[in-house]
């Protein structure tokens, strides 16, 4: 079932507009596609003004050459289900993949929704040569996803850097004991050189493929891990952000007081640092965390720059569509957390940029869009057959004309029955127990005041309630038993994850 499609009249208008743009893009040959995925990147980039000290010249330059969607959101605020959604073109409430797949090649066990149906595979079926490197899928062997696949990499430096944050030989903050179980969310300057980082290797793998001639149009996907935890990058990137000059996000002491109990409990994953610990000693550790996130973001921007430079100097520069996005956002102290996995703005909002040959540069759109729209957009821009199974909408009409009719809101889901809807003005959250939150971004961009009980907004609430899914698929059998899923299985006693 599709919940956010246009009315037939609007759809016809959108298709006609999109066809006009795709015709101008492809000319006599199919355009190439370069898909750039970044893990855990929030709006702390220059062109989105998420943090005043962000240094991201290459991403900003790409935005200046294309269309920046400033109100773009993931469909799940965690890696596995987000990538399953955008690659399959289906919402989590349609597939039942709300939390992490079991790992390995779990998605391949479902040929109805995933195996053979994913975005790069559709392009391969229609004559494209496909290449992929770095983190693109989660729970799907990338050798099945592309004709030629490089290393998926990982979130840590290469072997001569720290192998694991809990290895005492590689503690980069020896004076700071972590007050939480697990050490995934660590930060510090490491390793010594950029070429020791897997993301550097990822860029180096794709560059020669971009530089050479191809006898077919290509679909290339590049997935960068940074700024995924641990927040490690070489010292040169930390030096860009002197610790004593770091600007901290504002975190009200009472920020969660008007959040429903389930809204607080749903995020109680124990391996993340507590806000009290981060604020101790005049917020010394929070300052280091912010510095590290900015450093990692600057580092990955440089890798994006290497890839874009190779494209610009290649014979394909004038016939390649570029899409850059993050799989979800990230809290750096906001809502008293350092993590993703939330239904608030910091977790759901993502950078999302589309450039296409002959399209107007330096455009900004604030319409509510999602990663679910990537699949139909690329088919539209490349002139490929429409895929009826896609639940999103092509963004080609918005790229061409900001005034075309568009959806009222875009949905994000975290665990079965917990949804948030984001319109141009409001964020609405509905939990599985019926609890609600409502925030007015015109007056409260940080989502500090829950307005769900305000009788003056009854009609606003009613409209959002009507846009909630009427049916949610049960948990998919491929959802694994890792710590995140185990927490939900304990919280919701009757999930029966393994039996569905």
C-alpha positions as CSV (number, residue, x, y, z in Angstrom):
1,X,0.0,0.0,0.0
2,X,1.3,3.5,-0.9
3,X,0.4,6.2,1.6
4,X,2.1,9.4,0.2
5,X,1.5,9.2,-3.6
6,X,0.1,12.2,-5.5
7,X,-3.5,12.3,-6.6
8,X,-3.9,11.2,-10.2
9,X,-4.0,14.8,-11.5
10,X,-0.9,15.7,-9.6
11,X,0.8,12.5,-10.7
12,X,0.2,13.3,-14.3
13,X,1.6,16.8,-13.9
14,X,4.6,15.4,-12.1
15,X,5.3,12.8,-14.7
16,X,5.1,15.2,-17.6
17,X,7.5,17.6,-15.8
18,X,9.8,14.8,-15.0
19,X,9.8,13.5,-18.5
20,X,10.8,17.0,-19.8
21,X,13.8,17.0,-17.4
22,X,14.9,13.5,-18.2
23,X,14.7,14.2,-21.9
24,X,17.0,17.2,-21.4
25,X,19.4,15.1,-19.3
26,X,19.8,12.1,-21.4
27,X,19.8,13.5,-25.0
28,X,20.8,10.6,-27.3
29,X,22.3,8.4,-24.6
30,X,21.5,7.3,-21.1
31,X,23.1,9.4,-18.4
32,X,25.5,7.8,-15.9
33,X,24.7,7.7,-12.2
34,X,27.1,8.4,-9.3
35,X,25.5,7.6,-5.9
36,X,27.4,8.8,-2.9
37,X,26.2,7.5,0.5
38,X,27.5,8.9,3.8
39,X,26.9,7.1,7.1
40,X,25.5,9.0,10.1
41,X,25.9,12.5,8.7
42,X,23.5,15.0,10.1
43,X,23.0,18.6,9.0
44,X,26.5,19.7,10.2
45,X,27.6,20.8,6.7
46,X,28.1,24.3,5.5
47,X,25.2,24.5,3.0
48,X,22.7,23.3,5.7
49,X,24.0,25.6,8.5
50,X,23.7,22.8,11.1
51,X,26.8,23.9,12.9
52,X,28.6,27.2,12.5
53,X,32.1,25.6,12.4
54,X,31.4,22.9,9.8
55,X,34.0,22.7,7.1
56,X,32.6,20.8,4.1
57,X,33.6,22.7,0.9
58,X,33.2,19.8,-1.5
59,X,29.7,18.9,-0.4
60,X,28.8,22.6,-0.4
61,X,30.2,22.9,-3.9
62,X,28.1,20.0,-5.1
63,X,25.0,21.7,-3.6
64,X,25.8,24.9,-5.5
65,X,25.8,22.9,-8.7
66,X,22.5,21.1,-8.1
67,X,19.4,20.9,-6.0
68,X,19.7,20.8,-2.2
69,X,16.7,19.4,-0.4
70,X,16.7,21.0,3.0
71,X,13.8,19.0,4.4
72,X,14.9,15.5,3.5
73,X,14.4,12.6,5.9
74,X,15.4,8.9,6.1
75,X,12.7,6.3,6.4
76,X,14.4,4.6,9.4
77,X,16.9,6.3,11.7
78,X,19.3,3.3,11.8
79,X,21.6,1.9,9.0
80,X,20.0,-1.5,8.2
81,X,16.4,-0.6,7.7
82,X,17.2,2.8,6.1
83,X,19.3,1.2,3.4
84,X,16.8,-1.7,3.0
85,X,14.2,1.0,2.3
86,X,16.0,3.2,-0.1
87,X,17.5,0.3,-2.1
88,X,14.2,-1.6,-2.3
89,X,12.0,1.5,-2.8
90,X,9.6,0.4,-0.1
91,X,8.8,1.8,3.4
92,X,9.7,-0.1,6.5
93,X,6.0,-0.4,7.4
94,X,5.5,-2.2,4.1
95,X,8.4,-4.6,4.4
96,X,8.6,-5.2,8.1
97,X,12.3,-4.4,8.2
98,X,12.2,-1.9,11.1
99,X,15.5,-2.8,12.8
100,X,18.8,-4.3,11.8
101,X,18.8,-7.4,9.5
102,X,20.6,-10.4,10.8
103,X,23.8,-9.4,9.0
104,X,25.7,-11.2,6.2
105,X,23.3,-11.8,3.4
106,X,20.0,-11.7,5.2
107,X,18.1,-9.7,2.6
108,X,18.9,-12.2,0.0
109,X,16.5,-14.7,1.6
110,X,13.6,-12.5,0.4
111,X,13.2,-12.5,-3.3
112,X,9.8,-10.9,-3.2
113,X,10.9,-7.5,-1.7
114,X,14.7,-7.4,-1.9
115,X,16.8,-10.0,-3.7
116,X,17.0,-9.0,-7.4
117,X,14.7,-6.0,-6.8
118,X,17.3,-3.5,-5.4
119,X,18.2,-0.2,-7.1
120,X,21.5,-1.2,-8.7
121,X,20.0,-4.5,-9.9
122,X,17.2,-2.6,-11.7
123,X,19.8,-0.5,-13.5
124,X,21.8,-3.6,-14.4
125,X,18.6,-5.2,-15.9
126,X,18.3,-2.1,-18.1
127,X,21.7,-2.1,-19.7
128,X,23.9,-0.4,-17.1
129,X,27.3,-1.5,-15.9
130,X,27.2,-1.3,-12.1
131,X,30.0,-0.7,-9.6
132,X,29.9,-0.4,-5.9
133,X,32.4,0.1,-3.1
134,X,32.2,1.0,0.6
135,X,29.1,0.8,2.7
136,X,26.0,0.7,0.4
137,X,23.9,-2.2,1.7
138,X,23.4,-3.5,5.2
139,X,22.6,-7.2,5.4
140,X,23.1,-7.9,1.7
141,X,26.2,-9.2,0.1
142,X,27.4,-6.4,-2.3
143,X,28.9,-9.0,-4.7
144,X,25.2,-9.7,-5.5
145,X,24.4,-6.0,-5.8
146,X,26.9,-4.9,-8.4
147,X,28.7,-6.3,-11.5
148,X,32.0,-5.2,-9.8
149,X,32.3,-4.6,-6.1
150,X,35.1,-3.3,-4.0
151,X,35.7,-3.7,-0.3
152,X,32.7,-2.8,1.9
153,X,35.2,-1.5,4.4
154,X,34.4,-0.9,8.0
155,X,34.0,2.0,10.5
156,X,37.5,1.6,11.9
157,X,41.0,2.5,10.6
158,X,43.0,-0.1,8.7
159,X,45.0,-2.7,10.7
160,X,47.9,-0.6,11.7
161,X,45.4,1.8,13.4
162,X,43.2,1.0,16.4
163,X,41.5,-2.4,15.7
164,X,38.9,-1.9,18.3
165,X,38.1,0.9,20.8
166,X,38.2,-1.6,23.7
167,X,41.7,-2.8,22.9
168,X,43.8,-1.2,25.7
169,X,46.8,-0.8,23.3
170,X,44.7,1.7,21.4
171,X,43.1,4.0,23.9
172,X,43.1,7.5,22.5
173,X,41.6,9.1,25.5
174,X,43.5,7.4,28.3
175,X,42.4,9.9,31.0
176,X,38.7,9.4,30.3
177,X,37.0,6.3,31.5
178,X,33.8,5.5,29.5
179,X,30.8,5.3,31.9
180,X,28.7,3.0,29.7
181,X,28.9,-0.6,28.5
182,X,30.6,-1.1,25.2
183,X,33.0,1.3,23.5
184,X,31.5,1.8,20.1
185,X,31.0,5.6,20.7
186,X,34.6,6.6,21.2
187,X,36.5,9.6,19.8
188,X,40.0,10.8,19.3
189,X,42.7,11.5,16.8
190,X,43.7,8.3,15.0
191,X,45.3,6.9,12.8
192,X,48.3,8.9,11.7
193,X,47.6,9.1,7.9
194,X,44.5,9.5,5.7
195,X,45.5,6.5,3.7
196,X,45.0,4.3,6.8
197,X,41.3,5.1,6.8
198,X,39.0,2.7,4.9
199,X,37.1,5.7,3.4
200,X,40.3,6.8,1.7
201,X,40.6,3.4,0.2
202,X,37.0,3.5,-0.9
203,X,37.6,6.7,-2.8
204,X,40.8,5.3,-4.3
205,X,38.9,2.2,-5.6
206,X,36.2,4.1,-7.5
207,X,38.4,6.9,-9.0
208,X,40.0,4.8,-11.8
209,X,36.6,3.5,-12.7
210,X,35.3,7.0,-13.1
211,X,38.4,8.0,-15.1
212,X,38.2,5.3,-17.8
213,X,35.9,5.0,-20.8
214,X,32.9,2.7,-20.6
215,X,31.0,1.0,-23.4
216,X,27.8,1.1,-21.4
217,X,26.2,3.8,-19.2
218,X,27.3,3.2,-15.6
219,X,25.7,3.2,-12.2
220,X,28.4,3.7,-9.5
221,X,27.8,3.7,-5.8
222,X,30.3,4.9,-3.2
223,X,29.6,4.4,0.5
224,X,31.6,6.3,3.1
225,X,31.6,5.2,6.8
226,X,32.6,8.5,8.5
227,X,31.3,10.1,10.5
228,X,30.0,6.8,11.8
229,X,31.4,5.9,15.3
230,X,34.0,5.6,16.5
231,X,34.8,9.2,15.7
232,X,38.4,8.6,14.6
233,X,40.3,10.7,12.0
234,X,43.9,11.8,11.6
235,X,45.1,14.7,13.7
236,X,45.1,17.1,10.8
237,X,41.3,17.1,10.8
238,X,41.1,17.8,14.5
239,X,43.5,20.7,14.1
240,X,40.9,22.4,12.0
241,X,38.7,22.7,15.2
242,X,40.7,24.0,18.2
243,X,39.1,22.5,21.3
244,X,38.9,25.8,23.2
245,X,36.9,27.3,20.3
246,X,34.3,24.6,19.9
247,X,30.7,25.7,19.8
248,X,28.5,23.4,21.7
249,X,24.8,22.6,20.8
250,X,22.3,24.1,23.3
251,X,20.8,21.4,25.4
252,X,18.0,22.5,27.8
253,X,18.0,20.7,31.1
254,X,14.3,20.1,30.8
255,X,14.2,19.1,27.1
256,X,12.6,15.7,27.8
257,X,10.1,16.8,30.4
258,X,7.2,17.0,28.0
259,X,8.1,13.8,26.0
260,X,5.9,10.8,26.6
261,X,7.4,8.0,28.7
262,X,7.7,5.7,25.7
263,X,9.5,8.5,23.8
264,X,12.2,8.5,26.5
265,X,12.3,4.7,27.0
266,X,12.5,3.9,23.3
267,X,16.0,5.4,23.1
268,X,17.4,3.8,26.2
269,X,20.2,1.9,24.6
270,X,22.9,1.5,27.3
271,X,26.1,1.8,25.2
272,X,25.8,5.5,24.6
273,X,27.3,8.1,26.9
274,X,25.1,9.8,29.4
275,X,24.4,13.5,29.1
276,X,25.4,14.1,32.7
277,X,28.8,12.6,32.0
278,X,29.2,14.6,28.8
279,X,28.4,17.8,30.7
280,X,30.8,17.1,33.6
281,X,33.9,19.2,34.0
282,X,32.4,22.2,32.1
283,X,31.3,19.9,29.3
284,X,34.9,18.9,28.5
285,X,33.9,15.5,27.0
286,X,31.0,16.9,25.0
287,X,33.4,19.5,23.6
288,X,35.8,16.7,22.5
289,X,32.9,14.7,21.0
290,X,31.7,17.7,19.0
291,X,35.2,18.4,17.8
292,X,35.6,14.7,16.8
293,X,32.3,14.7,14.8
294,X,33.3,17.9,13.0
295,X,36.7,16.4,12.3
296,X,35.3,13.2,10.9
297,X,32.8,15.2,8.8
298,X,35.6,17.3,7.3
299,X,37.6,14.2,6.6
300,X,34.8,12.5,4.7
301,X,34.1,15.7,2.8
302,X,37.7,15.5,1.5
303,X,37.1,12.0,0.3
304,X,33.9,13.2,-1.4
305,X,36.0,15.9,-3.0
306,X,38.5,13.3,-4.4
307,X,35.7,11.4,-6.1
308,X,34.0,14.5,-7.5
309,X,37.3,15.8,-8.8
310,X,37.9,12.5,-10.6
311,X,34.4,12.8,-12.2
312,X,34.9,16.4,-13.2
313,X,38.2,15.5,-15.0
314,X,36.7,12.4,-16.6
315,X,35.0,12.0,-20.0
316,X,31.7,11.5,-18.1
317,X,31.5,14.9,-16.4
318,X,28.8,16.2,-18.7
319,X,26.6,13.2,-18.6
320,X,26.5,12.0,-15.1
321,X,23.8,12.4,-12.4
322,X,25.1,12.7,-8.9
323,X,23.1,12.0,-5.8
324,X,24.6,12.5,-2.4
325,X,22.8,11.6,0.8
326,X,23.2,10.3,4.4
327,X,21.4,7.2,5.5
328,X,20.1,9.0,8.6
329,X,21.0,11.9,11.0
330,X,22.7,11.9,14.3
331,X,22.3,13.6,17.7
332,X,25.4,15.2,19.2
333,X,24.0,16.0,22.6
334,X,20.5,17.2,21.5
335,X,17.7,15.4,23.2
336,X,20.3,14.4,25.8
337,X,21.9,11.8,23.5
338,X,24.8,11.0,21.3
339,X,23.3,8.5,18.8
340,X,20.9,8.0,16.0
341,X,17.8,5.8,16.5
342,X,15.4,8.6,17.3
343,X,12.2,10.0,15.8
344,X,13.3,13.7,16.3
345,X,14.8,16.0,13.7
346,X,18.4,15.3,14.4
347,X,18.0,11.6,13.8
348,X,15.7,11.8,10.7
349,X,16.9,14.8,8.8
350,X,19.7,14.1,6.2
351,X,21.7,16.0,3.6
352,X,20.3,15.2,0.2
353,X,21.7,16.7,-3.0
354,X,20.8,15.9,-6.7
355,X,22.8,17.3,-9.6
356,X,21.8,16.5,-13.2
357,X,23.3,17.7,-16.5
358,X,21.4,20.7,-17.9
359,X,19.4,21.1,-14.7
360,X,19.5,24.6,-13.0
361,X,22.3,24.9,-10.4
362,X,22.1,26.3,-6.8
363,X,18.4,25.4,-6.2
364,X,17.0,24.8,-2.7
365,X,13.8,23.0,-2.0
366,X,12.2,22.7,1.4
367,X,9.5,20.3,0.4
368,X,9.2,17.1,2.6
369,X,11.2,14.5,0.7
370,X,12.8,11.2,1.7
371,X,15.4,8.7,0.7
372,X,12.5,6.6,-0.5
373,X,12.4,9.0,-3.5
374,X,15.9,8.2,-4.7
375,X,14.8,5.0,-6.6
376,X,12.0,6.6,-8.7
377,X,14.0,9.8,-9.2
378,X,16.9,8.0,-10.8
379,X,14.6,6.0,-13.0
380,X,12.9,9.2,-14.1
381,X,16.1,11.1,-14.8
382,X,17.6,8.2,-16.7
383,X,14.5,7.5,-18.8
384,X,14.1,4.0,-17.5
385,X,10.7,2.3,-17.1
386,X,8.6,3.3,-14.1
387,X,8.7,0.6,-11.4
388,X,5.2,0.2,-10.0
389,X,6.5,-1.3,-6.7
390,X,8.3,2.0,-5.8
391,X,6.5,3.8,-2.9
392,X,8.3,7.1,-3.3
393,X,7.9,9.8,-5.9
394,X,10.3,11.2,-8.5
395,X,11.9,14.4,-7.5
396,X,12.4,15.4,-11.1
397,X,9.3,17.7,-11.0
398,X,10.6,19.5,-8.0
399,X,14.0,19.9,-9.6
400,X,12.3,21.5,-12.6
401,X,9.7,23.5,-10.8
402,X,9.3,24.4,-7.1
403,X,5.6,25.1,-7.4
404,X,4.4,21.7,-8.5
405,X,2.0,20.0,-6.1
406,X,3.7,17.8,-3.5
407,X,3.0,15.5,-0.6
408,X,2.1,17.1,2.8
409,X,4.6,15.0,4.9
410,X,7.2,12.3,4.8
411,X,7.3,9.4,7.2
412,X,10.1,7.8,9.3
413,X,9.6,4.7,11.3
414,X,11.6,3.2,14.2
415,X,10.4,-0.2,15.4
416,X,6.9,-1.4,14.5
417,X,4.2,1.2,15.2
418,X,6.4,4.2,16.0
419,X,6.2,6.8,13.3
420,X,7.1,10.4,12.8
421,X,5.7,12.6,10.0
422,X,7.5,15.8,8.9
423,X,5.7,18.5,6.9
424,X,7.2,21.8,5.8
425,X,6.2,23.3,9.2
426,X,5.5,20.5,11.7
427,X,6.9,17.3,13.1
428,X,4.4,14.8,14.4
429,X,5.3,11.7,16.3
430,X,3.0,8.8,17.2
431,X,4.2,5.9,19.3
432,X,2.7,2.4,19.3
433,X,0.9,3.1,22.6
434,X,-0.9,6.1,21.1
435,X,1.4,8.8,22.8
436,X,2.0,11.8,20.6
437,X,4.4,14.7,20.1
438,X,4.0,17.8,17.9
439,X,6.6,20.5,17.2
440,X,6.2,23.7,15.2
441,X,9.5,24.3,13.3
442,X,8.5,27.9,12.5
443,X,8.7,28.8,16.1
444,X,10.6,25.9,17.6
445,X,13.3,24.6,15.2
446,X,15.0,22.6,18.0
447,X,11.8,20.7,19.0
448,X,11.9,21.8,22.6
449,X,8.1,22.3,23.1
450,X,5.7,19.5,22.6
451,X,2.4,21.0,21.4
452,X,0.4,17.7,21.1
453,X,-2.0,18.7,23.9
454,X,-2.7,22.2,22.4
455,X,-6.4,22.3,21.5
456,X,-5.7,25.0,18.9
457,X,-3.8,22.5,16.9
458,X,-6.5,19.8,16.8
459,X,-6.9,20.1,13.0
460,X,-3.2,19.9,12.5
461,X,-3.0,16.7,14.6
462,X,-6.1,15.3,12.8
463,X,-4.4,15.7,9.4
464,X,-1.2,13.9,10.5
465,X,-3.2,11.1,12.1
466,X,-4.9,10.5,8.7
467,X,-1.6,10.2,7.0
468,X,-0.3,7.4,9.3
469,X,-0.1,3.9,7.8
470,X,-3.4,2.1,8.2
471,X,-1.5,-1.2,8.3
472,X,2.0,-2.0,9.4
473,X,3.7,-5.2,8.3
474,X,4.8,-7.6,11.1
475,X,8.5,-7.8,11.9
476,X,10.2,-9.5,9.0
477,X,11.9,-12.8,9.7
478,X,15.3,-11.5,8.6
479,X,15.4,-9.0,11.6
480,X,18.2,-10.3,13.8
481,X,18.8,-10.7,17.5
482,X,21.5,-8.1,18.0
483,X,21.4,-5.8,21.1
484,X,19.2,-3.2,19.5
485,X,16.6,-5.8,18.4
486,X,16.9,-7.6,21.7
487,X,16.0,-4.4,23.6
488,X,12.8,-4.1,21.5
489,X,12.0,-7.7,21.9
490,X,12.1,-7.2,25.7
491,X,10.1,-3.9,25.5
492,X,7.4,-5.4,23.3
493,X,6.8,-8.9,24.7
494,X,4.9,-10.3,21.8
495,X,7.0,-9.3,18.8
496,X,7.8,-12.9,17.8
497,X,10.6,-11.6,15.6
498,X,12.0,-15.0,14.9
499,X,8.7,-16.6,13.9
500,X,7.5,-14.2,11.2
